Amino acid sequence: MVGLFALNEHFPGNSVSTSVATQLKLSPVVIGGIVKALPALSLALNSLVCALASKYTSKMLYGLAFTVALLFCALGDYFLYLEAATPDTFFIHGLGSFLIAHVILSLSFYFRLLRLQDVCKTYVPQSMSFDVVPYLVFIYGGIFFKIMSVNLMENKELLQAVALYCFMIAFMFFMALWNHRLEKRVRHIVEYEPKEKGHLNTILPRWRAPGYLIGSVLFVISDSFIGYGKFVDTDETANYSFQILSTYFIAITFLCISSTDEPMLPSNTKESIGKKL
């Protein structure tokens, strides 16, 4: 599947796009863009179905937010496909689409964190100590942007757009990492005091490496390859399509899993835990 998307991206006039386009009387580039957006669209549909089936409002809203984010990812896929076919025309549109997706994901992780912190402050206050690790994300983002900016100085508008995008994806990863680090501290407390704190397992994800964390890490890696290939590596023969597409499609898959399997805690979580004590 990844090979098909890579083929479509670099050869917009290939037989797959052309044959379908001929039947529908659409441009092969348009068809290719739609094909590339299909994975994100299908994942958005999955998140939507699961969200609407939830009996908790918080979980439903969390799933709907991921649905909208994945739809903007699909739109970004479409624009970046057009950019591959007609360079320097749709890159900013794709960048803007993914920027909106990261804003939505960041807000989702933020509200998820607030609900988690509310429970932890009451039942495991020792888990609320300051953690420096999430802030290291901004150091990476700053260094990488500095490297890219060398070749962006002549285009101030693009420079500002890339700077904003770097901050936003770093913030998205920051929020995901903050959620995970807090959950990790709670898990350690539960494992150390299983009898006294075992009831807190209900607020923890099933896996030690949750989907939202894996998805966020891979998203950063995928975008790093895009930035490096477009703004740093000046070798026109260099091709990072496999690295970009493979990490990206796995990233949005794990984000979709997170929206359905690791949703925001219900509003009555703290009260439910209190009844178990």
MOWO-V339644 format. One record per residue. N is the residue number from 0. D_CENTER is the distance of its C-alpha to the mean C-alpha in Angstrom with 2 decimals. Layout:
BEGIN
n=N d_center=D_CENTER
n=N d_center=D_CENTER
END
This chain:
BEGIN
n=0 d_center=20.11
n=1 d_center=18.17
n=2 d_center=21.60
n=3 d_center=22.18
n=4 d_center=19.13
n=5 d_center=20.13
n=6 d_center=23.66
n=7 d_center=22.90
n=8 d_center=21.02
n=9 d_center=23.95
n=10 d_center=26.78
n=11 d_center=26.22
n=12 d_center=29.82
n=13 d_center=29.65
n=14 d_center=31.63
n=15 d_center=28.79
n=16 d_center=27.69
n=17 d_center=31.32
n=18 d_center=32.84
n=19 d_center=30.48
n=20 d_center=30.78
n=21 d_center=34.56
n=22 d_center=34.75
n=23 d_center=32.62
n=24 d_center=34.07
n=25 d_center=30.73
n=26 d_center=29.77
n=27 d_center=28.44
n=28 d_center=25.70
n=29 d_center=24.61
n=30 d_center=24.75
n=31 d_center=22.80
n=32 d_center=19.99
n=33 d_center=19.98
n=34 d_center=20.01
n=35 d_center=16.98
n=36 d_center=15.08
n=37 d_center=16.44
n=38 d_center=13.85
n=39 d_center=11.14
n=40 d_center=14.17
n=41 d_center=15.39
n=42 d_center=12.30
n=43 d_center=12.38
n=44 d_center=16.05
n=45 d_center=15.66
n=46 d_center=13.60
n=47 d_center=16.28
n=48 d_center=19.12
n=49 d_center=18.13
n=50 d_center=17.59
n=51 d_center=20.99
n=52 d_center=22.61
n=53 d_center=21.80
n=54 d_center=24.89
n=55 d_center=23.21
n=56 d_center=22.24
n=57 d_center=19.53
n=58 d_center=17.84
n=59 d_center=18.36
n=60 d_center=16.85
n=61 d_center=13.73
n=62 d_center=13.43
n=63 d_center=14.41
n=64 d_center=11.79
n=65 d_center=9.05
n=66 d_center=11.55
n=67 d_center=11.82
n=68 d_center=8.20
n=69 d_center=8.40
n=70 d_center=11.80
n=71 d_center=10.92
n=72 d_center=8.77
n=73 d_center=12.09
n=74 d_center=14.08
n=75 d_center=12.52
n=76 d_center=13.35
n=77 d_center=16.76
n=78 d_center=17.51
n=79 d_center=16.64
n=80 d_center=18.91
n=81 d_center=21.56
n=82 d_center=21.16
n=83 d_center=21.98
n=84 d_center=25.01
n=85 d_center=26.16
n=86 d_center=25.04
n=87 d_center=24.60
n=88 d_center=24.40
n=89 d_center=20.93
n=90 d_center=18.67
n=91 d_center=18.53
n=92 d_center=17.72
n=93 d_center=14.70
n=94 d_center=13.66
n=95 d_center=14.32
n=96 d_center=12.39
n=97 d_center=9.05
n=98 d_center=10.35
n=99 d_center=10.94
n=100 d_center=7.55
n=101 d_center=6.46
n=102 d_center=9.84
n=103 d_center=9.48
n=104 d_center=6.60
n=105 d_center=8.86
n=106 d_center=11.83
n=107 d_center=10.88
n=108 d_center=10.53
n=109 d_center=13.64
n=110 d_center=15.70
n=111 d_center=14.87
n=112 d_center=16.15
n=113 d_center=19.18
n=114 d_center=20.19
n=115 d_center=19.97
n=116 d_center=21.92
n=117 d_center=24.49
n=118 d_center=25.33
n=119 d_center=25.38
n=120 d_center=27.68
n=121 d_center=30.17
n=122 d_center=30.24
n=123 d_center=28.90
n=124 d_center=29.41
n=125 d_center=29.66
n=126 d_center=25.93
n=127 d_center=25.32
n=128 d_center=26.50
n=129 d_center=24.84
n=130 d_center=22.24
n=131 d_center=21.91
n=132 d_center=19.26
n=133 d_center=16.11
n=134 d_center=17.94
n=135 d_center=18.23
n=136 d_center=14.70
n=137 d_center=16.37
n=138 d_center=19.16
n=139 d_center=17.11
n=140 d_center=15.49
n=141 d_center=19.04
n=142 d_center=20.69
n=143 d_center=18.45
n=144 d_center=18.90
n=145 d_center=22.59
n=146 d_center=22.86
n=147 d_center=21.35
n=148 d_center=23.41
n=149 d_center=26.64
n=150 d_center=26.35
n=151 d_center=25.09
n=152 d_center=28.08
n=153 d_center=29.90
n=154 d_center=27.24
n=155 d_center=26.71
n=156 d_center=24.61
n=157 d_center=22.10
n=158 d_center=22.28
n=159 d_center=21.44
n=160 d_center=18.54
n=161 d_center=17.03
n=162 d_center=17.87
n=163 d_center=16.12
n=164 d_center=12.90
n=165 d_center=13.23
n=166 d_center=13.90
n=167 d_center=11.03
n=168 d_center=8.26
n=169 d_center=10.73
n=170 d_center=11.11
n=171 d_center=7.60
n=172 d_center=8.12
n=173 d_center=11.64
n=174 d_center=11.21
n=175 d_center=9.40
n=176 d_center=12.21
n=177 d_center=14.77
n=178 d_center=14.23
n=179 d_center=14.63
n=180 d_center=17.59
n=181 d_center=19.34
n=182 d_center=19.01
n=183 d_center=20.32
n=184 d_center=23.30
n=185 d_center=24.08
n=186 d_center=24.07
n=187 d_center=26.49
n=188 d_center=28.71
n=189 d_center=28.79
n=190 d_center=29.73
n=191 d_center=32.37
n=192 d_center=33.85
n=193 d_center=33.20
n=194 d_center=36.13
n=195 d_center=35.52
n=196 d_center=31.71
n=197 d_center=30.97
n=198 d_center=30.25
n=199 d_center=27.06
n=200 d_center=25.44
n=201 d_center=24.57
n=202 d_center=21.86
n=203 d_center=20.17
n=204 d_center=17.58
n=205 d_center=19.39
n=206 d_center=18.01
n=207 d_center=18.32
n=208 d_center=14.98
n=209 d_center=12.82
n=210 d_center=10.04
n=211 d_center=7.53
n=212 d_center=8.86
n=213 d_center=9.04
n=214 d_center=5.57
n=215 d_center=4.79
n=216 d_center=8.14
n=217 d_center=7.99
n=218 d_center=5.49
n=219 d_center=8.11
n=220 d_center=10.79
n=221 d_center=10.29
n=222 d_center=10.44
n=223 d_center=13.25
n=224 d_center=15.11
n=225 d_center=14.91
n=226 d_center=16.25
n=227 d_center=18.81
n=228 d_center=20.02
n=229 d_center=20.43
n=230 d_center=21.72
n=231 d_center=23.12
n=232 d_center=24.55
n=233 d_center=27.38
n=234 d_center=28.50
n=235 d_center=28.22
n=236 d_center=28.67
n=237 d_center=25.57
n=238 d_center=22.95
n=239 d_center=19.45
n=240 d_center=18.38
n=241 d_center=18.25
n=242 d_center=16.13
n=243 d_center=13.63
n=244 d_center=13.56
n=245 d_center=13.84
n=246 d_center=10.95
n=247 d_center=8.66
n=248 d_center=10.16
n=249 d_center=10.09
n=250 d_center=6.39
n=251 d_center=6.00
n=252 d_center=9.26
n=253 d_center=8.54
n=254 d_center=6.06
n=255 d_center=9.09
n=256 d_center=11.44
n=257 d_center=10.33
n=258 d_center=11.05
n=259 d_center=14.35
n=260 d_center=15.48
n=261 d_center=14.33
n=262 d_center=14.77
n=263 d_center=16.04
n=264 d_center=19.64
n=265 d_center=22.37
n=266 d_center=24.49
n=267 d_center=27.48
n=268 d_center=25.96
n=269 d_center=28.09
n=270 d_center=31.17
n=271 d_center=30.63
n=272 d_center=30.44
n=273 d_center=33.50
n=274 d_center=35.48
n=275 d_center=34.95
n=276 d_center=36.55
END
